[in-house]
Amino acid sequence: MEGIHEKAFIQANNEPDDEFFSRQGLDSLMDMGARTAVTALYRTTLPVGGRTLDVMAGAMSHMPEDAVFQELIGLDVNQAALDANNVLSLATVQNLNTTPQLPFEDQSFDGVVMCDGLAYLTQPQVVFEEIYRVLKPNVPFIVSFSDRFLPEKAVAIWQALEPEDRVRFTSALMARTGFTDLDTGEVAPPEDLTAWKDTVRAVIGRRPAGQ
């Protein structure tokens, strides 16, 4: 990426991603409060009844229990995580760091989500360009994340940035790709809920009409 150091996207652990993540637990790094915030975001933003893609889905897609999709497709490097994700109608195993091209047709999705995945992408711009390609105009691409990540696999630039700067970084990636109508926000845990400690941040972009 122009203007970013060539080592910005290196990982501390050079082990193949599929082998590394196969040894991780299937639970989300987010606590229950943060997961609830992501679910609320999806409920208010994703088109009802659409065909949706969950990129780097893991074992939990955080979708509302009453959500109705034409199809909910999950993509992840970890087969066991996809097997445990019981809301998906179709699962695809793929390592986006070695194969960033998505196996889907142009403008074939009514929404794309990526929760707690951007930290681990070594070619984020290429992946975002692919998401742009498969997304229909005027529908959302939602990137959300908390402050927790696996330092062994999170790329260097993600670890170096402060949380607010990660929002700016995500927004810059989206803008470079061509996404417009960017919307950012965060949900911080209330002081009286000690079980909820993770702040959730999100960036939403849309492919403009006619593009």
Backbone as a ProteinNet text record, in pm:
[ID]
protein_1_A
[PRIMARY]
MEGIHEKAFIQANNEPDDEFFSRQGLDSLMDMGARTAVTALYRTTLPVGGRTLDVMAGAMSHMPEDAVFQELIGLDVNQAALDANNVLSLATVQNLNTTPQLPFEDQSFDGVVMCDGLAYLTQPQVVFEEIYRVLKPNVPFIVSFSDRFLPEKAVAIWQALEPEDRVRFTSALMARTGFTDLDTGEVAPPEDLTAWKDTVRAVIGRRPAGQ
[TERTIARY]
82.6	0	86.5	53	130.1	131.4	250.9	265	274.7	267.9	277.7	401.6	475	600.4	577.5	674.6	660.6	647.8	693.5	684.4	562.6	473.4	356.4	264.2	268.6	173.8	240	355.5	418.8	354.7	362.5	310.9	427.5	417.1	524	540.6	431.5	432.6	420.1	521.1	522.5	459.1	404.1	335.8	216.6	187.9	68.6	-56.4	-138.3	-255.8	-349.6	-368.6	-462.7	-416.3	-284.8	-232.9	-243.8	-211.1	-217	-359.5	-453.4	-589.6	-662.9	-615	-677.7	-655.7	-554.9	-526.4	-590.4	-654.2	-718.8	-858.1	-904.9	-1039.8	-1143.1	-1261.7	-1367.2	-1446.3	-1424.2	-1496.6	-1443.7	-1530.1	-1490.1	-1402	-1309.9	-1230.8	-1314.7	-1426.9	-1516.1	-1594.5	-1619.9	-1707.1	-1853.2	-1943	-2084.1	-2142.8	-2105	-2156.7	-2115.9	-1990.8	-1941.8	-2010.6	-2030.2	-2098	-2242.4	-2305.5	-2442.1	-2446.2	-2343.7	-2337	-2322	-2241.3	-2224.9	-2356.5	-2423.4	-2552.7	-2652.5	-2655.1	-2746	-2713.1	-2583.8	-2542.2	-2590.4	-2575	-2620.9	-2772.2	-2844.4	-2990.2	-3038.3	-2969.6	-3015.3	-2956.6	-2856.3	-2784.8	-2798.3	-2800	-2804.5	-2944.1	-2953.1	-3083.9	-3151.7	-3279.9	-3356.4	-3374.9	-3349.7	-3373.1	-3269.5	-3158.8	-3057.7	-2960.1	-2873.5	-2764.7	-2641.7	-2594.5	-2491	-2366.9	-2250.3	-2121.3	-2054	-2014.8	-1939.4	-1794.9	-1708.1	-1567	-1490.2	-1411.2	-1338.3	-1438.6	-1535.6	-1653.6	-1624.8	-1531.5	-1509.2	-1627.8	-1636.6	-1743	-1870.6	-1863.2	-1978.9	-1994.8	-2111.2	-2136.6	-2206.4	-2249.3	-2310.5	-2439.8	-2506.2	-2629.9	-2746.2	-2845.7	-2965.6	-3031.9	-3084.9	-3145.1	-3263.2	-3332.6	-3450.1	-3420.4	-3291.7	-3254.8	-3290.1	-3343.1	-3379.6	-3297.4	-3220.9	-3137.9	-3177.5	-3163.5	-3175.4	-3064.4	-2945.5	-2829.7	-2728.1	-2667.4	-2560.3	-2437.6	-2339.3	-2219.6	-2104.8	-2036.4	-1921.7	-1792.8	-1689.3	-1557.2	-1455.4	-1371.4	-1271.7	-1160.1	-1045.7	-931.3	-944.5	-1032.2	-1041.1	-1164.9	-1145.9	-1256.7	-1338.1	-1271.5	-1344	-1435	-1389.7	-1471.6	-1595.7	-1579.5	-1694.4	-1791.8	-1739.6	-1825.6	-1909.9	-1855.2	-1925.3	-2022.6	-2014.2	-2099.7	-2231.5	-2332.5	-2455.7	-2557.3	-2521.9	-2616.9	-2586.1	-2474	-2435.1	-2514.3	-2552	-2615.2	-2512.1	-2393.3	-2284.5	-2153.1	-2051.5	-1921.4	-1811.8	-1715	-1601.9	-1472.4	-1384.5	-1254.4	-1155.8	-1096.4	-1001.5	-911.2	-782.9	-685.5	-670.9	-726	-722.3	-582.8	-491.4	-354.6	-274.2	-315.2	-248.4	-333.3	-465.7	-557.9	-663.5	-634.4	-728.6	-848.1	-843.2	-954.1	-1073.9	-1189.6	-1309.5	-1374.5	-1424.3	-1482	-1629.8	-1663.4	-1802.6	-1813.8	-1933.4	-1957	-1964.9	-1945	-1954.9	-2094.9	-2098	-2223.2	-2326.4	-2283.9	-2371.5	-2416.7	-2377.6	-2414.6	-2485.4	-2581.3	-2658.1	-2598.1	-2490.4	-2421.2	-2299.8	-2194.1	-2073	-2033	-1995.6	-1949.9	-1813.2	-1735.4	-1605.3	-1588.1	-1596	-1584.5	-1454.2	-1372	-1244.3	-1155.5	-1155.7	-1072.3	-965.8	-990.1	-897.4	-757.7	-746.2	-615.3	-519.8	-572	-489.7	-464	-512.5	-496.4	-362.6	-284.9	-156.8	-170.6	-284.5	-313.2	-453	-475.3	-611.3	-670.1	-586.6	-639.8	-694.2	-623.3	-668	-798.8	-807.3	-929.2	-1045.9	-1022.4	-1128.4	-1173	-1079.4	-1115.8	-1203.2	-1174.7	-1257.5	-1397.5	-1403.7	-1533.5	-1613	-1546.4	-1610.4	-1667.3	-1592	-1633.9	-1761	-1771.8	-1885	-2005.9	-1991.3	-2099.5	-2185.5	-2315.9	-2407	-2396.9	-2434.8	-2434.9	-2533.5	-2494.3	-2580.8	-2615.6	-2539.1	-2559.7	-2432.3	-2440.4	-2329.4	-2218.7	-2098.1	-1982.9	-1949.6	-1963.2	-1948.3	-1822.2	-1728	-1606.9	-1616.4	-1612.4	-1619.9	-1506	-1467.4	-1358.1	-1357.2	-1301.6	-1277.1	-1127.8	-1083.2	-941.2	-860.8	-926.7	-857.4	-818.1	-701.1	-655.7	-544.5	-510.3	-401.8	-271.9	-181.4	-60.7	32.5	23.2	109.4	77.8	-49.8	-90.9	-139.8	-167	-207.4	-89.8	-115.2	-6.8	49.9	172.3	247.2	175.1	117.7	54.8	-66.2	-140	-255.8	-213.2	-104.6	-56.6	2.5	57.1	119.7	18.9	-99.4	-199	-279.1	-320.7	-415.8	-555	-648.4	-781.6	-848.8	-840.8	-903.7	-837.2	-706.2	-634.2	-665.4	-704.7	-747.8	-875.9	-961.3	-1081.5	-1042.1	-946.4	-900.5	-834.7	-756.6	-690.8	-794.8	-895.3	-1001.5	-1075.3	-1104.7	-1173.9	-1090	-958.1	-869.1	-866.1	-863.1	-866.9	-995.1	-1106.5	-1234.1	-1236.8	-1190.4	-1192.3	-1103	-985.3	-894.3	-956.9	-1037.1	-1100.4	-1212.8	-1277.3	-1388.1	-1518.3	-1519.2	-1640.1	-1669.3	-1797.6	-1839.6	-1942.3	-1994	-2090.4	-2036.6	-1907.2	-1845.3	-1906.4	-1935.5	-1993.9	-1914.5	-1873.2	-1796.1	-1867.5	-1838.5	-1898.4	-1837.4	-1868.5	-1821.1	-1925.3	-1923	-2010.5	-1921.8	-1920.7	-1839	-1926.1	-1869.5	-1949.3	-1990.9	-2114.6	-2158.6	-2077.6	-2058	-1976.6	-2039.9	-2172.3	-2239.5	-2250.7	-2197.5	-2198.4	-2055.7	-2016.7	-1877.6	-1845.6	-1947.7	-1922.7	-1893.7	-1918.7	-1893.8	-1777.1	-1665.3	-1544.6	-1490.8	-1537.4	-1480.2	-1556.2	-1485.9	-1542.3	-1544.6	-1653.4	-1667.4	-1662	-1580.5	-1570.3	-1609.3	-1668.3	-1715.3	-1700.9	-1679.5	-1678.3	-1769.2	-1858.1	-1951.2	-1930	-1915.2	-1903	-1996.9	-2021	-2110.9	-2048.7	-2072.7	-2032.4	-2132.4	-2084	-2177.4	-2250.3	-2368.2	-2447	-2373.3	-2384	-2319.7	-2175	-2122.9	-1981.8	-1968.5
-119	0	124.6	218.9	341.6	419.2	460.5	541.5	463.1	332.1	249.7	161.5	151.4	76.5	-68.1	-123.1	-258.3	-364.9	-334.6	-431.5	-408.7	-321	-289.8	-410.1	-503.2	-613.9	-749	-746	-871.1	-921.9	-1053.5	-1117.3	-1171.7	-1166.6	-1215.6	-1366.4	-1436.6	-1581.5	-1617.6	-1684.3	-1719.4	-1854.5	-1918.7	-2046	-2025.6	-2119.9	-2107	-2077	-1985.8	-1942	-2056.9	-2149.4	-2257.4	-2343.2	-2365.6	-2446	-2369.7	-2240.9	-2160.4	-2152.2	-2113.3	-2091.5	-2221.3	-2332.4	-2460.7	-2497.3	-2436.7	-2463.9	-2362.7	-2261.4	-2161.5	-2208.7	-2158.9	-2192.1	-2136.2	-2191.3	-2149.1	-2030.4	-1992.6	-1880.3	-1748.5	-1649.7	-1517.1	-1450.2	-1364.7	-1285.9	-1177.4	-1140.8	-1040.8	-1098	-1014.6	-1057.7	-1047.1	-1091.9	-1099.8	-962.6	-860	-727.1	-677.9	-700.6	-657.7	-735.1	-864.5	-944	-896.5	-858.6	-807.1	-676.7	-592.4	-466.5	-491.2	-589.1	-623.2	-675.5	-760.6	-812.8	-700.1	-602.5	-488.7	-408.8	-393.7	-323.4	-396.4	-527.1	-605.8	-594.5	-596.2	-591	-461.8	-352	-222.6	-186.9	-260.6	-219.5	-316.3	-446.5	-543.7	-551.7	-561.3	-576.3	-707.5	-699.7	-818	-907.4	-1036.1	-1132	-1133.2	-1062.3	-1054.6	-1171.1	-1171.6	-1269.3	-1203.9	-1259	-1193.8	-1281.2	-1215.7	-1284	-1242.1	-1339.8	-1316.1	-1356.5	-1256.3	-1279.6	-1299.5	-1406.2	-1443.7	-1466.1	-1551.5	-1567.5	-1628.6	-1721	-1790.4	-1877.5	-1909.7	-1997.1	-1921.1	-1786.9	-1705.3	-1592.7	-1583.6	-1476	-1356.5	-1370	-1260	-1208.8	-1289.6	-1247	-1254.2	-1165.4	-1175.8	-1311.9	-1364.6	-1498.3	-1503.8	-1392.4	-1393.1	-1340	-1323	-1272.1	-1373.8	-1323.5	-1409.3	-1367.4	-1460	-1432.3	-1524.5	-1472.9	-1560.1	-1664.1	-1617.3	-1704.8	-1632	-1704.4	-1650	-1737.7	-1684.8	-1760.4	-1715.6	-1810.4	-1780.9	-1826.3	-1744.9	-1778	-1761.5	-1863.1	-1858.7	-1957.7	-1937.1	-2025.8	-2153.7	-2150.2	-2257.8	-2343.1	-2464.6	-2555.4	-2584.6	-2607.4	-2640.7	-2526.8	-2403.1	-2288.4	-2280.9	-2301.3	-2298.2	-2411.3	-2527.5	-2640	-2607.8	-2526.9	-2492.3	-2377	-2306.5	-2191.1	-2239.2	-2252.4	-2318	-2224.1	-2097.8	-2007.6	-1995.6	-2050.6	-2038.4	-2135.8	-2089.5	-2179.2	-2242.6	-2183.4	-2237.4	-2187.2	-2273.2	-2237.4	-2264.7	-2174.4	-2188.1	-2171.4	-2269.4	-2261.3	-2194.3	-2084.7	-2012.6	-1925.6	-1924.6	-1837	-1712	-1601.3	-1478	-1417.6	-1460.4	-1408.2	-1474.4	-1591.7	-1658.3	-1654.8	-1649.5	-1643.5	-1537.6	-1411	-1304.5	-1293.2	-1359.7	-1351	-1431.4	-1368.8	-1434.6	-1517.6	-1636.8	-1726.1	-1698.4	-1571.1	-1533.4	-1438.4	-1431.3	-1348	-1200.2	-1115.5	-971.1	-933.1	-838.4	-780.6	-887.6	-984.6	-1097.4	-1098.5	-995.8	-994.4	-865.3	-880.8	-767.7	-711.4	-768.4	-720.6	-807.3	-745.5	-818	-769.3	-861.7	-826.5	-888.4	-819.5	-871.7	-828	-923.4	-894	-950.6	-863	-903	-980.6	-940.9	-1009.7	-922.9	-793.7	-705.9	-708.4	-728.2	-728.6	-831.8	-937.4	-1050.1	-1053.5	-954.8	-955.4	-894.4	-969.1	-918.2	-845.2	-861.2	-790.3	-728	-639.4	-590.9	-515.4	-440.3	-364.4	-456.5	-564.8	-659.5	-725.7	-761.5	-823.6	-725.5	-600	-500	-478.1	-482.6	-468.7	-585.3	-703.9	-819.1	-806.1	-756.9	-735	-630.8	-525.9	-422.9	-485.5	-577.5	-641.3	-722.4	-797.6	-889.2	-822.5	-699	-630	-550.9	-557.8	-477.6	-329.9	-238.4	-96.4	-65.5	33.2	90.1	-5.7	-113.4	-203.3	-205.9	-244.5	-219.7	-324.8	-274.2	-353.6	-306.5	-396.3	-361	-425.5	-343.1	-391.4	-352.4	-450.1	-422.1	-492.1	-436.8	-496.5	-440.2	-518.2	-472.5	-445.2	-418.6	-391.6	-519.9	-633.8	-760.4	-823.3	-883.4	-956.5	-1051.8	-1143.2	-1238.4	-1177.4	-1136.6	-1066.3	-1150	-1281.6	-1365.5	-1349.3	-1318.7	-1314	-1177.1	-1087.1	-952.3	-882.8	-816.4	-752.8	-635.3	-597.6	-498.9	-365.3	-317.3	-186	-184.3	-293.1	-298.9	-289.4	-355.9	-354.3	-218.6	-147	-18.3	94.7	79.4	185.8	185.5	305.3	317.7	282.1	245.4	204.2	304.6	433.3	533.8	539.2	516	517.2	394	285.9	168.8	199.2	281.1	325.1	408.2	499.8	583.4	497.6	399.4	308.4	230.9	178.3	104.8	195.1	316	411.8	445	458.7	489.7	375.3	252.1	135.8	136	162.5	164.7	275	393.3	506	479.1	420.9	387.9	286.6	197.8	94.1	151.2	256.1	315.8	320.6	266	271.9	416.9	450.1	585.5	579.9	697.9	709.8	642.8	663.8	598.2	648.4	554.9	586.6	512.6	582.9	521.7	541.8	453.8	466.6	367.9	386.1	293.8	281.8	167.8	143	101.9	184.8	157.1	93.1	3.8	-62.2	35.2	26.4	109.8	78.4	179.4	160.9	63.8	49.5	-35.2	-180.5	-213.4	-352	-405.4	-466.7	-512	-629.8	-703	-818.1	-775.6	-650	-597.6	-500.1	-539.2	-458	-412.5	-472.4	-447.2	-338.1	-233.1	-133.3	-189.3	-169.6	-214.9	-94.1	-104.2	2	-54.8	28.6	-19	89.7	43.9	131.7	65.8	145	95.3	174.4	104.5	168.9	104.2	174	122	143.1	48.6	64.6	160.3	269.7	368.4	314.7	367.5	328.7	366.7	281.2	308.8	269.2	208.7	168.8	16.6
0	0	0	-84.1	-97.3	34.1	75.7	195.4	324.1	319.1	439.1	429.4	537.2	539.3	497.8	425.4	370.4	478.9	600.3	708.4	798.1	756.6	838.8	856.7	760.8	764.3	791.5	856.3	896	1025.2	1044.6	1164.8	1245.9	1377.7	1463.7	1450.2	1430.2	1417	1269.6	1215.6	1073.9	1043.1	1143.6	1123	1029.7	941.6	855.9	937.3	887.3	962.2	996.9	902.9	930.4	1047	1057.1	1167.3	1299.1	1297	1419.7	1472.7	1386.5	1434	1465.7	1412.8	1445.7	1592	1655.2	1796.5	1890.6	1836.2	1920.6	1960.9	2071.1	2114.1	2017.6	2020.4	1929.3	1983.1	2107.7	2165.5	2109.7	2100.5	2055.6	2159.4	2115	2208.5	2275	2213.4	2270.7	2388.5	2489.4	2597.6	2553.9	2640.6	2604.5	2569.7	2643.9	2615.3	2478.3	2442.3	2311.3	2200.2	2219.7	2117.4	2099	2208.3	2200.5	2121.9	2138.3	2064.3	1914.4	1876.5	1734.7	1678	1754.3	1709.9	1686.9	1777.3	1762.1	1636.3	1607.3	1485.8	1361.9	1360	1245.4	1229	1341.4	1335.4	1268.6	1295.7	1245.2	1108.7	1062.6	941.9	825.5	850.3	741.6	680	548.3	482.8	524.7	550.8	589.1	466.4	485.1	378.3	268.3	287.1	183.5	185.5	87.2	78.9	139.8	251	331.6	340.7	339.6	351.9	481.7	561.3	684.4	658.3	643.1	612.7	742.4	749.8	870.9	983.6	953.8	1038.2	1174.5	1182.1	1307.1	1345.6	1474	1522.4	1556.3	1561.4	1597.8	1496.4	1436.1	1341.1	1405.2	1529.8	1606.8	1543.9	1463.5	1400.3	1499	1484.2	1568.5	1551.9	1660.8	1655.4	1558.9	1543.6	1456.7	1316.6	1284.8	1152.6	1044.8	934.8	822.2	701.4	647.2	530.5	415.5	296.2	179.6	185.4	226	242.6	329.2	422.5	505.7	486.8	415.7	381.4	471.1	530.4	614.6	550.2	562.8	509.1	620.7	637.9	745.5	713.5	776.8	757.9	841.4	942.6	1040.6	1015.6	968.2	940.4	1065.8	1179.3	1302.1	1345.8	1327.9	1365	1277.2	1148.7	1058.6	1089.9	1124.8	1160.4	1283.8	1373.9	1497.5	1479.4	1368.6	1343.3	1282.2	1367.5	1323.6	1258.6	1236.4	1169.1	1019.8	976.7	836.5	749	631.2	535.5	442.6	436.9	356	413.9	416.3	471.9	369.7	364.4	273.5	351.4	343	409.1	314.9	359.9	274.6	360.8	327.8	392.7	307	352.1	273.8	263.4	347.9	339.3	227.5	188	75.7	-50.8	-33.4	-147.2	-117.5	-145.4	-110.8	-204.8	-319.4	-415	-363.8	-360.3	-311.7	-422.6	-389.7	-490.8	-517.1	-539	-558.5	-677.3	-734.1	-851.3	-814.1	-913.7	-894.2	-845.3	-752.4	-702.6	-667.5	-589.5	-556.3	-410.6	-330.8	-189.2	-151.6	-60.2	-8.7	119.5	164.4	283.2	310.6	361.5	401	539.7	626.7	761.7	787.2	869.9	914.1	1059.5	1150.3	1292.8	1348.3	1404.4	1465.4	1369	1241.4	1144.4	1080.5	1071.7	999.6	1058.7	1186.6	1254	1195.5	1133.7	1091	940.6	867.2	721.3	681	604.7	555.7	422.3	355.6	230.3	239.4	335.1	357.3	238.8	166.5	54.4	-53.9	-81.4	-183.1	-140	-13	37.6	30.2	65.9	58.6	-86.4	-179	-320.8	-366.4	-316	-348.2	-287.4	-164.8	-101.3	-179.1	-221.4	-304.6	-431.5	-489.2	-614.9	-596.4	-486.3	-469.9	-405.7	-360.1	-290.8	-389.4	-371.7	-453.2	-412.3	-499.7	-464	-351	-271	-166.5	-53.4	-38	75.5	159.3	287.5	380.2	380.4	400	440.9	581.8	679.5	820.9	877.4	921.3	987.7	1134.2	1223.8	1366.3	1438.9	1553.2	1630.1	1771.8	1861.3	1997.7	2011.1	2132.7	2154.6	2176.6	2175.9	2198.5	2065.2	2063.2	1944.9	1986.4	1897.3	1922.9	1872	1960.8	1917.4	1830	1839.7	1756.6	1608.7	1576.7	1436.7	1390.5	1482.1	1441.3	1373.9	1261.4	1186.2	1264.7	1229.2	1306.2	1316.5	1207.1	1209.6	1302	1306.8	1395.5	1541.8	1575.2	1712.7	1750	1651.3	1679.2	1696.6	1638.9	1641.3	1770.9	1813.9	1922.8	1869.4	1957.3	1910.3	1817	1850.4	1764	1627	1625.4	1497.9	1413.8	1478.5	1402	1325.8	1383.9	1312.5	1191.5	1209.3	1097.3	989.5	1031.9	937.7	856.5	924.2	855.8	758.1	801.2	714.1	591.9	612.3	500.3	399.8	449.3	360.8	277.7	343.6	272.5	167.7	205.7	112.3	-7.7	14.6	-95.1	-190.3	-134.4	-216	-301.5	-252.4	-325.9	-249.2	-127	-45.3	-6.7	-3.8	30.3	143.9	181.1	291	417	444.2	559.3	689.1	776.3	906.5	1012.5	1116	1223.6	1356.3	1449.1	1581.2	1678.2	1803.7	1905.6	2015.4	2082.7	2196.7	2312.9	2417.5	2535.7	2643.2	2723.1	2827.1	2936.6	2983	3095.6	3221.3	3304.2	3424.8	3523.8	3519.7	3617.2	3572.9	3454.1	3407.6	3406.1	3514.2	3528.3	3437.5	3392.5	3305	3161.9	3129.3	2995.5	3002.9	2943.4	2952.8	2816.9	2709.3	2576.5	2501.4	2463.3	2373.7	2231.6	2161.2	2023.2	1931	1828.1	1727.8	1592	1509.1	1379.2	1274.3	1150.7	1034	929.7	873	772.7	643.6	533.4	403.7	302.9	192	89.1	-49.3	-135.8	-274.5	-340.2	-398.5	-455.2	-577.8	-601.2	-717.3	-845	-945.2	-1072.9	-1079.8	-971.5	-969	-974.1
[MASK]
+++++++++++++++++++++++++++++++++++++++++++++++++++++++++++++++++++++++++++++++++++++++++++++++++++++++++++++++++++++++++++++++++++++++++++++++++++++++++++++++++++++++++++++++++++++++++++++++++++++++++++++++++++

